[in-house]
Amino acid sequence: MIQQFTAIYKKHGKWFSAWVEEIPGVNTQGRTLKEAKENLKEALLLVIEVNRAMSRKETTGQIIREPLKISV
């Protein structure tokens, strides 16, 4: 499934900072814009992976887990 997020890039001197607008905590930096983009994709995947793992570990009892699709 392809999901779309908004990536923000800002140049600070010789570095680029980068973050995902919709998900707090997904941020990184890179020496080049290309590096910042690559790092941001990796950071987003890691945050999603960790959030899923934490949710599954902390969830007890009867639950319903299903895909959620939204259109904006």
N, C-alpha and C positions, 0 to 999 in steps of 0.2 A: 504494500500500500504506500502510495506517495502522499506525504503530508507537506504542507507549505507553511513556512514561517517567515518572519521578517528579520533579515540580518541588517544590523547597523554597523557601519565602519567609520571611525574617526581617526584622523592623523594627529599624532602628538609628537612633534619633532621628527625623529627618524623612525618612529614606531607607529603602527596602527593598532588601535584598540577595537574590539569587536564584541557585540552581544546580540542575543536574540530578544527581540522586543516582547514577545508573548510569554517567555518563560524566565522568571527571575533566576539568577544564579548561573545562567549559561553565558559566560563571557570569557574572553581570552585576548591575546595580542599576537602580533607578528612583526617581523622586521620589514616585510613587504605586504602589500595587499593580498597577494596570492597566498602567502604563508598564513596570514590572518584568516582568510577564507577556509583554508584547509583545517586550521586549528579549531575554528568555530564549528565546523561540521563534526569533528571528533568530540568536542566538548558537549555538543547537543546529544550525540549518540550515547555518550557516557552518562550524562544526567538522566536521560530517559531509562537507560539500563539500570542504574542505581535506584531510581524512583520505583521502578517495577519490582525489583528485588526486595526493597524495603517494604513495599505495600504487601507483597505476598508473605513476607516473614511476619509482619505485624497483624495481619488479618486473621481472625479466628471466627469460629462459628459458621453458620450457614450464610453463604454469600452468593451473589450472582455476578459473574464476570462476563462481559460481552463487549464487542467492538462498539464504539461510539463514533458516528460520522456526523459532521456538521458542514454546513454550507454557509459561507459568509459573503 
